[in-house]
């Protein structure tokens, strides 16, 4: 029984450790993808609660564990009922545990871009990552449905036009 509980705990920890894009963290699918970059200024910041999405792993692990625990109870029809009851309780407990591991805090940044448009971006913030401040110059990366707000304090505000390539026939 102790081994079974150990497997549950370790499995749920892996479920909760799924990668989350943030200021400094990119998913594998983001690598090699070009993004549109616009500059702006943070005009508002607020802490938000991000509700994680269920993968079903918590329910599956919980259900199997509950059924396994229920199988150790009784015999015959009582054993079948214990397995079904254990599975039902395990599914519920697994879903609750997975949700608790995936829910997290983040920040919503309201940014007024150089073109005058104002946008909001909800963003994960990992430990040791900088929280952006009102009045801070930022770079907004946009790619498909995903946007990321990054500090632009260290980037130049003026550059020379890049040299192009002249095509000769």
QUIMO-V185307 format. One record per residue. N is the residue number from 1. PSI is psi in degrees with one decimal (999 if undefined). OMEGA is omega as a letter, one per 40 degrees, with the letter a starting at -180 (NA if undefined). BURIAL is I if it has 16 or more other C-alpha atoms within 10 Angstrom, else O. Layout:
BEGIN
N,PSI,OMEGA,BURIAL
N,PSI,OMEGA,BURIAL
END
This chain:
BEGIN
1,-39.1,i,O
2,-38.3,i,O
3,-39.8,i,O
4,-43.7,i,O
5,-37.5,i,O
6,-42.3,i,O
7,-41.4,i,O
8,-50.6,a,I
9,-47.7,a,O
10,-41.7,i,O
11,-44.1,i,I
12,-32.6,i,I
13,-40.5,i,O
14,-37.6,i,O
15,-42.1,a,I
16,-13.6,a,I
17,21.5,i,O
18,145.6,a,O
19,144.7,i,O
20,124.9,i,O
21,143.0,i,I
22,-162.2,a,I
23,-47.9,a,I
24,1.1,a,O
25,128.9,i,O
26,147.9,i,O
27,164.1,i,O
28,-35.8,a,O
29,-17.6,i,O
30,-19.5,a,O
31,129.7,i,O
32,4.0,i,O
33,127.7,i,O
34,148.2,i,O
35,147.5,i,O
36,136.1,a,O
37,130.2,i,O
38,151.3,a,O
39,153.5,i,I
40,-168.4,a,I
41,136.1,i,I
42,125.5,i,I
43,-15.0,i,I
44,147.9,i,O
45,133.7,i,I
46,144.3,i,O
47,137.3,a,O
48,164.6,i,O
49,125.2,i,O
50,121.8,a,O
51,117.6,i,O
52,156.0,i,O
53,135.4,i,O
54,134.3,i,O
55,-16.4,a,O
56,-12.5,a,O
57,-40.6,i,I
58,-43.8,i,I
59,-41.9,a,I
60,-49.8,a,I
61,-44.8,i,I
62,-43.4,i,I
63,-45.1,i,I
64,-41.0,i,I
65,-44.5,i,I
66,-41.0,i,I
67,-40.8,i,I
68,-42.4,i,I
69,-39.5,i,I
70,-29.6,a,I
71,-18.1,i,I
72,-3.0,a,O
73,129.9,i,O
74,-169.3,i,O
75,161.0,i,O
76,-135.7,a,O
77,-33.1,i,O
78,-36.3,i,O
79,-41.9,i,O
80,-43.7,i,I
81,-39.3,i,I
82,-38.8,i,I
83,-47.2,a,I
84,-45.8,i,I
85,-43.1,i,I
86,-40.4,i,I
87,-43.5,a,I
88,-45.6,i,I
89,-40.9,i,I
90,-40.6,i,I
91,-48.2,a,I
92,-45.8,a,I
93,-39.7,i,I
94,-40.1,i,I
95,-43.3,i,I
96,-43.5,a,O
97,-43.7,i,I
98,-42.6,i,I
99,-43.1,a,I
100,-35.6,i,O
101,-28.0,a,I
102,-23.9,i,I
103,144.4,a,O
104,170.7,i,O
105,152.2,i,O
106,-166.8,i,I
107,144.4,i,I
108,122.2,i,I
109,129.1,i,I
110,123.0,a,I
111,130.0,i,I
112,118.8,a,I
113,166.1,a,I
114,-28.2,a,O
115,1.7,i,O
116,-13.8,i,O
117,142.9,i,O
118,132.4,a,O
119,162.4,i,O
120,143.6,i,I
121,123.4,i,I
122,132.0,a,I
123,138.3,i,I
124,146.6,i,I
125,116.6,a,I
126,165.9,i,I
127,145.4,i,O
128,11.5,i,O
129,147.8,a,O
130,134.5,i,O
131,128.2,a,O
132,149.7,a,I
133,154.0,i,I
134,135.3,a,O
135,-8.0,a,O
136,138.4,i,O
137,132.4,a,I
138,163.3,i,I
139,129.7,i,I
140,118.4,i,I
141,130.5,i,I
142,130.1,i,O
143,108.0,a,O
144,-126.3,i,O
145,-0.5,a,O
146,134.8,i,O
147,149.9,i,I
148,139.6,i,I
149,125.6,a,I
150,142.8,i,I
151,141.1,i,I
152,17.3,a,I
153,-35.7,a,O
154,-3.5,a,O
155,148.1,a,O
156,153.5,i,O
157,-8.1,i,O
158,134.9,i,O
159,162.3,i,O
160,149.1,i,O
161,131.8,i,O
162,145.7,i,O
163,136.0,i,O
164,-175.7,i,O
165,128.0,i,O
166,125.8,i,O
167,126.4,a,O
168,129.0,i,O
169,999,NA,O
END
